[in-house]
Amino acid sequence: KIVPAPELYDRSPQNFHEWWLKTKVWVVTTHATATDREKAVAVFSHLEGPRADCYAQVHLDECMATNAWPTWADLQTEIVNFFLLGNNQEWARSQLLCLRQGPFQRIDDFLAQFQALKVQSTCPNEYAKDLLERAVQQKVLEQVYMRGLPRDTWEQVVAVVHTVGRAQELFLINTATPTRYFSTNSYMSSSSTPLGSGAPMDIGATITHPQCGKGIQCYNCQGFGHISCKC
């Protein structure tokens, strides 16, 4: 069964191709011996929805006035160029509006994602500046404002966001403590730890009780099975 409204598959190129494939199969199976004019009329008359209906009406009026109908091959190309481009742009715009930098997302990855959506959505530079400042992590934007970095052009905003974001990443990498690093890993008790993957310990911790197979000991509460940062 033909799905008449391309808008039902809006914002998804994959779903648009699904819709258009079903439409072409419907035309081929029900209008196998039809002329180009009859195929065009069949497609135009079955398009529904505000945007599709307007598109169909304009082309029907034009073809009937000039008595010039597109070939089936030309009509397929025209449909794809008209609806798929709109789907791609609208999908990218919706993604750009709700995009936010994740708490653990690298600044390079985030900016690459943002700029790809900007290009795909044809977003103007002035509007993109505001969207980028809204999407980047607050700690990055605070430093940009507090340091009075230039933000007059799109290129300047991208540059300062990248500079500050990258600097903050390097700071976290260079100041991470061994305890903080090891606490992100899973570990086993000392009695079952394989060679080469010993359980982490707090630097400077004083063991005041024998562990007795209970695992690592916290120097904060003297308990077992955790380290101080997890206490």
C-alpha positions, 0 to 999 in steps of 0.5 A, a space after each residue: 500500500 502506498 504511503 502518500 505523505 512524505 511528511 510521515 517520514 520527515 527528518 529521516 533520510 532512511 525512512 524517506 528512501 523506504 517511502 519512495 521505494 514503496 511508491 515506485 513499486 506501487 507505480 510499477 505494479 499498477 501502472 506498468 504499461 502507463 505513459 509518462 503522463 499517466 505515471 506523473 498524474 498517479 504520483 502527483 494525485 496521491 501525494 498528501 500533506 501541506 508541503 507535498 500537496 502544494 508541490 503536487 498542485 503546482 507541478 500538475 498545473 504547470 504540466 497541464 498548462 504546457 502539456 509537457 510531462 516529465 519522463 518517469 526517470 526525470 520525475 524520480 530524480 525530481 522527487 528525490 531532490 525535492 523531498 530528501 533535501 528537505 528531510 536532511 535539512 529539517 532533521 539536521 536543524 532539529 538535531 542542532 537545536 537540541 545538541 548539548 556537549 556531554 559531560 565526558 565528550 571531548 571538545 574536538 568530537 563535539 565541535 566536529 559533530 556541531 559543525 557537521 550539523 551546521 553545514 547539513 542544516 545550512 544554519 547561518 553563522 550568526 545563529 550558529 554562534 548563539 547555538 554553539 554557546 548554548 550547547 557547549 559545557 557551562 564551564 567552558 563558556 564561563 571561562 570564555 566570558 571571564 577571560 573576555 575572549 573575542 566572540 564577534 564572528 563564528 570563526 572566533 567563537 569556534 576557536 575560543 571554545 576549542 582553545 578553552 575546552 582543550 585546555 580544561 581537558 589537558 588540565 584534568 589529564 595532568 592533575 588526575 591523581 593515581 587514586 582517582 585514576 585507579 578508582 575508575 577500574 574494577 579490582 579484586 581482593 588481594 587473595 585472588 588478584 592475578 599477576 600484573 593486575 594488582 589491586 590499587 591502594 591509597 598512596 600513604 595509607 596506613 594499614 592498622 588491621 590485618 586484611 585477612 582476605 577482606 580486600 583493600 583497606 580504607 585509611 579514612 575509616 579503616 574499613 575493608 573493600 574500598 578506598 578513601 575516595 569511595 568512603 
